[in-house]
């Protein structure tokens, strides 16, 4: 008996010392939606997605620069050595003095007029990639929100479990005091007291584990949401009283098809692949551009003897270019692009199917959670009735200690299952929101 009392004392001390740290911190009551807003601004895990979005937007500006004219300016200074003149058989050598200072200055402007769609397709491709980046951010945001929801609901569940265990510990101690009084009167056995002390010790240990779990969950929630260190999140007690909508599965499927970022990303992949295919095709088309140039060079070396003067000229015109090699070089690139498009289409269909399966499973579990709540409500009612009856019979020496232990364990388990059933309804509702892209 003394060993069991010592164990109980140690567990209680550990509980008080471990719980003192939590209660000394700043408690903050937040709803799930408020957590979402905080994470939107503070979550470190969202920052890479935001920076990737900004990078993708910059790519659009870079692609649009291809519409601007190309302006090339050149300036050169050179030393020109003397030349010589010979006959074709390299006889009759004569030195040909040349002005040694060479200079060149020129400006060339080219404005693309028609590029076979290369510039337009490049801009559109960059825009599609930017859209895909935005969908990727939405998916990451949804992942973080659902992760926060899991932590939040687990904190709520374990907080309620802690209350359940604490209540059962209080009731168990009352029974234990009654046993000791009866033992003093000679109407109870020491073995009965020992077994009930063991029950209390196990409940104390369970309470320590629950507090440790709450500490871990709170840390995960605070870090993920980007809240200040030392914050203790207290779930809003009104969450279980919310009236959650019970829509038909077809409604959820329709919402998922329209809003799911997973499907949106896959659909963007198809658009990107098709635009990349158009970009490859544009390589087979001619390029037309408006050209203008001015140049001044000296000395004039085409004259014999060379003229130590500058020659300046300018021109304006239209240039046409065509890469003939693209007719046979781009075949494989085009085949690759078409294969990528087919792969993107298959990925889109697979994404739609996976979302459909996910919505179906989540909806079934959501409806199941309501049925489970009804069952657990009844189970708690029966377990409490059984516990009261057994306690009364035990006080009248009409029940054994084993009956009391069984009744206490059944009551504890029923109350824990009721807490889980209430949380499951909220969890599967948010799971449906997550899968359908509406969280």
C-alpha positions as CSV (number, residue, x, y, z in Angstrom):
1,X,0.0,0.0,0.0
2,X,2.8,2.4,0.9
3,X,4.4,1.8,-2.5
4,X,1.2,2.7,-4.3
5,X,0.8,5.8,-2.2
6,X,4.4,6.8,-3.0
7,X,3.8,6.2,-6.7
8,X,0.6,8.3,-6.5
9,X,2.5,11.1,-4.8
10,X,5.3,11.1,-7.3
11,X,2.9,11.2,-10.2
12,X,0.9,14.0,-8.7
13,X,4.0,16.0,-8.1
14,X,5.2,15.4,-11.6
15,X,1.8,16.6,-12.9
16,X,1.8,19.7,-10.8
17,X,5.4,20.6,-11.8
18,X,4.7,19.9,-15.5
19,X,1.4,21.8,-15.5
20,X,2.8,24.8,-13.7
21,X,4.9,25.7,-16.7
22,X,1.9,25.7,-19.0
23,X,-0.4,27.7,-16.8
24,X,2.4,30.3,-16.2
25,X,2.4,31.2,-19.8
26,X,0.0,33.5,-21.7
27,X,-3.3,31.8,-22.5
28,X,-5.1,33.0,-25.7
29,X,-8.6,32.0,-26.7
30,X,-8.7,31.8,-30.5
31,X,-11.2,30.3,-33.0
32,X,-10.0,28.2,-36.0
33,X,-10.7,31.1,-38.4
34,X,-8.7,33.5,-36.3
35,X,-5.8,31.1,-36.4
36,X,-6.1,31.0,-40.2
37,X,-5.8,34.7,-40.4
38,X,-2.7,34.8,-38.1
39,X,-1.0,32.0,-40.1
40,X,-1.7,33.9,-43.4
41,X,0.5,36.7,-42.2
42,X,3.0,35.0,-39.9
43,X,3.5,31.4,-41.1
44,X,7.1,30.8,-42.2
45,X,5.9,27.8,-44.3
46,X,3.9,30.1,-46.5
47,X,6.7,32.5,-47.3
48,X,8.4,30.4,-50.0
49,X,5.1,30.2,-51.8
50,X,4.6,33.9,-51.7
51,X,8.2,34.5,-53.0
52,X,7.6,31.9,-55.7
53,X,4.5,33.8,-56.8
54,X,6.4,37.1,-56.9
55,X,9.1,35.4,-59.0
56,X,6.5,34.0,-61.4
57,X,5.0,37.5,-61.8
58,X,8.5,38.9,-62.6
59,X,8.8,36.3,-65.4
60,X,5.8,37.9,-67.1
61,X,7.6,41.2,-67.2
62,X,10.7,39.5,-68.6
63,X,8.7,37.8,-71.3
64,X,7.0,41.1,-72.3
65,X,10.4,42.7,-72.8
66,X,10.7,40.7,-76.0
67,X,8.2,43.1,-77.6
68,X,10.6,46.0,-77.1
69,X,13.1,46.9,-79.8
70,X,16.6,45.6,-79.7
71,X,19.1,48.5,-79.7
72,X,22.7,47.8,-80.2
73,X,25.5,50.4,-80.1
74,X,29.1,49.7,-80.8
75,X,32.3,51.8,-80.6
76,X,35.7,50.6,-81.6
77,X,39.3,51.9,-81.7
78,X,42.0,49.9,-83.4
79,X,45.6,50.0,-84.6
80,X,45.9,49.0,-88.3
81,X,49.2,47.7,-89.5
82,X,50.6,48.4,-93.0
83,X,49.6,46.1,-95.8
84,X,51.3,44.9,-98.9
85,X,50.4,44.1,-102.5
86,X,51.6,41.2,-104.7
87,X,50.8,39.5,-107.9
88,X,48.7,36.3,-107.7
89,X,51.9,34.3,-107.6
90,X,53.1,36.4,-104.7
91,X,55.8,38.1,-106.7
92,X,56.3,41.8,-107.2
93,X,55.9,42.7,-103.5
94,X,55.0,46.3,-102.7
95,X,54.4,47.8,-99.3
96,X,51.0,49.5,-98.9
97,X,50.9,52.1,-96.2
98,X,47.6,52.3,-94.3
99,X,46.4,54.9,-91.8
100,X,47.1,53.3,-88.5
101,X,44.2,54.6,-86.4
102,X,41.0,52.7,-87.0
103,X,37.6,53.8,-85.5
104,X,34.1,52.6,-85.7
105,X,30.8,53.8,-84.4
106,X,27.4,52.3,-85.1
107,X,23.8,52.0,-83.9
108,X,21.4,49.2,-84.9
109,X,17.8,49.1,-84.0
110,X,15.5,46.0,-84.6
111,X,11.8,46.1,-83.8
112,X,10.1,42.6,-84.0
113,X,7.0,42.8,-86.1
114,X,6.1,39.1,-86.4
115,X,7.8,36.3,-84.6
116,X,5.5,33.4,-85.5
117,X,3.8,33.7,-82.1
118,X,7.0,33.1,-80.2
119,X,6.8,36.4,-78.2
120,X,3.0,36.1,-77.6
121,X,3.3,32.4,-76.6
122,X,6.2,33.2,-74.3
123,X,4.2,35.9,-72.5
124,X,1.1,33.6,-72.2
125,X,3.3,30.8,-71.0
126,X,4.7,33.0,-68.2
127,X,1.2,34.1,-67.3
128,X,0.1,30.5,-67.0
129,X,3.0,29.6,-64.9
130,X,2.2,32.6,-62.6
131,X,-1.4,31.3,-62.3
132,X,-0.1,27.8,-61.5
133,X,2.2,29.4,-58.8
134,X,-0.9,31.1,-57.3
135,X,-2.7,27.7,-57.2
136,X,0.3,26.2,-55.6
137,X,0.2,28.9,-52.9
138,X,-3.5,28.1,-52.3
139,X,-2.7,24.5,-51.9
140,X,0.1,25.2,-49.4
141,X,-2.2,27.6,-47.6
142,X,-4.9,24.8,-47.4
143,X,-2.4,22.3,-46.2
144,X,-1.3,24.7,-43.4
145,X,-4.9,25.4,-42.4
146,X,-5.8,21.8,-42.3
147,X,-2.6,21.1,-40.2
148,X,-3.6,23.9,-37.8
149,X,-7.1,22.5,-37.7
150,X,-5.7,19.1,-36.7
151,X,-3.6,20.6,-33.9
152,X,-6.4,22.8,-32.7
153,X,-9.0,20.0,-32.5
154,X,-6.5,17.7,-30.9
155,X,-5.9,20.3,-28.2
156,X,-9.6,20.6,-27.7
157,X,-10.0,16.8,-27.5
158,X,-7.1,16.3,-25.0
159,X,-8.3,19.3,-22.9
160,X,-11.7,17.6,-22.6
161,X,-10.0,14.3,-21.9
162,X,-8.1,16.0,-19.2
163,X,-11.3,17.2,-17.6
164,X,-12.8,13.7,-17.9
165,X,-9.7,12.1,-16.2
166,X,-9.6,14.8,-13.5
167,X,-13.3,14.2,-12.7
168,X,-12.7,10.4,-12.6
169,X,-9.7,10.9,-10.3
170,X,-11.9,13.0,-8.0
171,X,-14.6,10.3,-7.9
172,X,-12.0,7.6,-7.5
173,X,-10.5,9.4,-4.5
174,X,-13.9,9.7,-2.9
175,X,-14.5,6.0,-3.3
176,X,-11.0,5.3,-1.9
177,X,-11.8,7.4,1.2
178,X,-15.0,5.5,1.7
179,X,-13.1,2.2,1.4
180,X,-10.5,3.3,4.0
181,X,-13.4,4.2,6.4
182,X,-15.0,0.9,5.8
183,X,-11.6,-0.8,6.3
184,X,-11.3,0.9,9.7
185,X,-14.7,-0.5,10.6
186,X,-13.6,-4.0,9.4
187,X,-16.1,-4.2,6.5
188,X,-13.6,-3.8,3.7
189,X,-10.4,-5.6,2.7
190,X,-7.0,-4.1,2.4
191,X,-6.7,-5.7,-1.1
192,X,-9.7,-3.7,-2.2
193,X,-8.0,-0.5,-1.2
194,X,-4.7,-1.5,-2.9
195,X,-6.5,-2.2,-6.2
196,X,-8.3,1.1,-6.1
197,X,-5.1,3.0,-5.3
198,X,-3.6,1.4,-8.4
199,X,-6.6,2.7,-10.4
200,X,-5.9,6.2,-9.1
201,X,-2.2,5.9,-9.8
202,X,-3.0,4.9,-13.4
203,X,-5.4,7.8,-13.8
204,X,-2.7,10.1,-12.5
205,X,-0.2,8.7,-15.0
206,X,-2.8,9.2,-17.8
207,X,-3.2,12.8,-16.7
208,X,0.6,13.4,-17.0
209,X,0.6,11.9,-20.5
210,X,-2.3,14.1,-21.5
211,X,-0.6,17.2,-20.3
212,X,2.6,16.3,-22.1
213,X,0.6,15.7,-25.3
214,X,-1.1,19.1,-24.9
215,X,2.3,20.8,-24.5
216,X,3.5,19.2,-27.7
217,X,0.4,20.0,-29.7
218,X,0.4,23.6,-28.4
219,X,4.0,24.0,-29.5
220,X,3.3,22.7,-32.9
221,X,0.3,24.9,-33.3
222,X,2.1,28.1,-32.1
223,X,5.1,27.5,-34.4
224,X,3.1,26.6,-37.4
225,X,0.8,29.7,-37.0
226,X,3.8,32.0,-36.4
227,X,2.6,33.0,-32.9
228,X,5.0,34.4,-30.3
229,X,6.8,31.7,-28.2
230,X,5.1,31.1,-24.9
231,X,1.6,31.5,-26.2
232,X,-0.9,28.8,-25.0
233,X,-3.8,28.3,-27.3
234,X,-7.2,27.8,-25.6
235,X,-9.8,26.5,-28.1
236,X,-13.1,28.4,-28.4
237,X,-15.6,26.5,-26.3
238,X,-18.4,27.5,-28.8
239,X,-16.9,25.3,-31.5
240,X,-19.0,22.3,-30.5
241,X,-22.2,24.3,-30.5
242,X,-21.8,25.4,-34.1
243,X,-24.4,24.2,-36.5
244,X,-22.4,22.6,-39.2
245,X,-24.1,22.2,-42.7
246,X,-25.0,18.8,-43.8
247,X,-25.1,19.1,-47.6
248,X,-25.5,16.3,-50.1
249,X,-22.4,14.6,-51.4
250,X,-23.1,15.9,-54.9
251,X,-22.8,19.5,-53.7
252,X,-19.4,18.7,-52.2
253,X,-18.3,17.0,-55.4
254,X,-19.4,20.0,-57.4
255,X,-17.6,22.4,-55.1
256,X,-14.4,20.3,-55.2
257,X,-14.4,20.3,-59.0
258,X,-14.6,24.1,-59.0
259,X,-12.4,25.0,-56.1
260,X,-9.9,22.3,-55.4
261,X,-6.3,23.7,-55.9
262,X,-5.1,20.2,-56.7
263,X,-7.4,20.1,-59.7
264,X,-6.6,23.7,-60.6
265,X,-2.8,23.0,-60.5
266,X,-3.3,19.9,-62.8
267,X,-5.5,22.0,-65.1
268,X,-2.9,24.7,-65.3
269,X,-0.4,21.9,-66.1
270,X,-2.4,21.1,-69.2
271,X,-2.6,24.7,-70.3
272,X,1.1,25.2,-69.8
273,X,1.9,22.1,-71.8
274,X,-0.3,23.2,-74.7
275,X,1.2,26.6,-74.7
276,X,4.7,25.1,-74.7
277,X,3.7,23.1,-77.6
278,X,2.6,26.2,-79.5
279,X,5.9,27.8,-78.6
280,X,7.8,24.9,-80.3
281,X,5.6,25.2,-83.3
282,X,6.4,28.9,-83.6
283,X,10.0,28.0,-84.3
284,X,8.9,26.8,-87.7
285,X,7.5,30.1,-88.7
286,X,9.4,33.1,-90.2
287,X,10.4,36.1,-88.2
288,X,9.9,39.7,-89.6
289,X,11.3,42.8,-88.0
290,X,11.8,46.5,-88.8
291,X,15.5,47.4,-88.9
292,X,17.2,50.7,-88.8
293,X,21.0,51.4,-88.5
294,X,23.6,54.1,-88.7
295,X,27.4,53.5,-88.8
296,X,30.6,55.5,-89.4
297,X,33.9,53.7,-89.9
298,X,37.4,54.9,-90.8
299,X,39.7,54.7,-92.6
300,X,38.2,53.5,-95.9
301,X,40.2,50.3,-96.6
302,X,38.3,49.2,-99.8
303,X,40.1,51.9,-101.8
304,X,43.7,51.5,-103.0
305,X,45.4,53.3,-101.6
306,X,43.2,53.5,-98.4
307,X,41.6,56.8,-97.7
308,X,42.2,58.3,-94.3
309,X,38.6,59.4,-94.0
310,X,35.4,58.2,-92.3
311,X,32.6,56.6,-94.2
312,X,29.1,57.0,-92.8
313,X,25.8,55.5,-94.0
314,X,22.4,54.6,-92.6
315,X,19.5,52.5,-93.7
316,X,15.9,51.6,-92.7
317,X,14.2,48.4,-93.9
318,X,12.3,45.2,-93.1
319,X,14.1,42.0,-92.4
320,X,12.8,38.5,-92.9
321,X,14.5,35.5,-91.4
322,X,13.6,31.8,-91.5
323,X,15.4,29.0,-89.7
324,X,15.3,26.2,-92.3
325,X,16.9,23.8,-89.9
326,X,13.8,23.9,-87.7
327,X,12.0,21.9,-90.4
328,X,14.0,18.8,-89.4
329,X,15.4,19.8,-86.0
330,X,12.0,20.6,-84.2
331,X,10.3,17.3,-85.0
332,X,11.5,15.6,-81.9
333,X,11.0,18.7,-79.7
334,X,7.4,18.9,-81.0
335,X,6.8,15.2,-80.3
336,X,8.2,15.7,-76.8
337,X,5.8,18.6,-76.2
338,X,2.8,16.6,-77.4
339,X,3.8,13.8,-75.1
340,X,4.1,16.3,-72.2
341,X,0.6,17.5,-73.0
342,X,-0.9,14.0,-73.0
343,X,0.9,13.4,-69.6
344,X,-0.6,16.6,-68.2
345,X,-4.1,15.6,-69.4
346,X,-3.7,12.1,-67.7
347,X,-2.5,13.8,-64.5
348,X,-5.6,16.1,-64.6
349,X,-7.9,13.1,-64.9
350,X,-6.1,11.3,-62.1
351,X,-6.4,14.4,-59.9
352,X,-10.1,14.6,-60.5
353,X,-10.5,11.0,-59.6
354,X,-8.5,11.2,-56.4
355,X,-10.5,14.3,-55.3
356,X,-13.7,12.5,-56.1
357,X,-12.6,9.5,-54.0
358,X,-11.5,11.8,-51.2
359,X,-14.8,13.7,-51.1
360,X,-16.7,10.4,-51.0
361,X,-14.7,9.0,-48.1
362,X,-14.8,12.3,-46.1
363,X,-18.5,12.6,-46.7
364,X,-19.2,9.1,-45.5
365,X,-17.1,9.6,-42.4
366,X,-18.8,13.0,-41.8
367,X,-22.2,11.3,-41.7
368,X,-20.8,8.4,-39.7
369,X,-19.6,10.9,-37.1
370,X,-23.1,12.1,-36.4
371,X,-24.3,8.5,-35.9
372,X,-21.4,7.9,-33.7
373,X,-22.2,10.9,-31.5
374,X,-25.8,9.6,-31.0
375,X,-24.4,6.2,-30.0
376,X,-21.8,7.7,-27.6
377,X,-24.4,9.9,-26.0
378,X,-26.4,6.9,-25.1
379,X,-23.3,5.0,-24.0
380,X,-22.3,7.7,-21.5
381,X,-25.9,7.8,-20.1
382,X,-25.8,4.0,-19.6
383,X,-22.3,4.0,-18.2
384,X,-23.1,6.8,-15.7
385,X,-26.3,4.9,-14.6
386,X,-24.3,1.7,-14.2
387,X,-21.6,3.5,-12.2
388,X,-24.2,5.0,-9.8
389,X,-26.0,1.7,-9.4
390,X,-22.8,-0.2,-8.8
391,X,-21.5,2.4,-6.3
392,X,-24.8,2.2,-4.4
393,X,-24.7,-1.6,-4.3
394,X,-21.0,-1.5,-3.3
395,X,-21.9,0.8,-0.4
396,X,-24.6,-1.7,0.7
397,X,-22.1,-4.6,0.4
398,X,-24.0,-6.0,-2.6
399,X,-21.2,-5.6,-5.2
400,X,-17.5,-6.5,-5.3
401,X,-14.6,-4.2,-5.8
402,X,-14.1,-5.7,-9.3
403,X,-17.6,-4.5,-10.1
404,X,-16.6,-1.0,-9.1
405,X,-13.4,-1.1,-11.1
406,X,-15.3,-2.3,-14.2
407,X,-18.0,0.4,-13.8
408,X,-15.4,3.1,-13.3
409,X,-13.4,2.0,-16.4
410,X,-16.5,1.7,-18.5
411,X,-17.6,5.2,-17.5
412,X,-14.2,6.7,-18.2
413,X,-14.0,5.0,-21.6
414,X,-17.6,6.1,-22.6
415,X,-16.9,9.7,-21.7
416,X,-13.6,9.7,-23.6
417,X,-15.4,8.2,-26.7
418,X,-18.1,10.9,-26.4
419,X,-15.4,13.6,-26.6
420,X,-13.8,12.0,-29.6
421,X,-17.2,11.7,-31.3
422,X,-17.9,15.4,-30.9
423,X,-14.5,16.3,-32.2
424,X,-14.8,13.9,-35.2
425,X,-17.8,15.8,-36.5
426,X,-15.8,19.0,-36.7
427,X,-12.7,17.2,-38.0
428,X,-14.5,15.6,-40.9
429,X,-16.3,18.8,-41.7
430,X,-13.0,20.6,-42.1
431,X,-11.6,17.6,-43.9
432,X,-14.4,18.1,-46.5
433,X,-13.6,21.8,-46.7
434,X,-9.9,20.9,-47.2
435,X,-10.5,18.3,-49.9
436,X,-12.9,20.5,-51.7
437,X,-10.6,23.5,-51.6
438,X,-13.0,25.6,-49.4
439,X,-11.1,25.6,-46.1
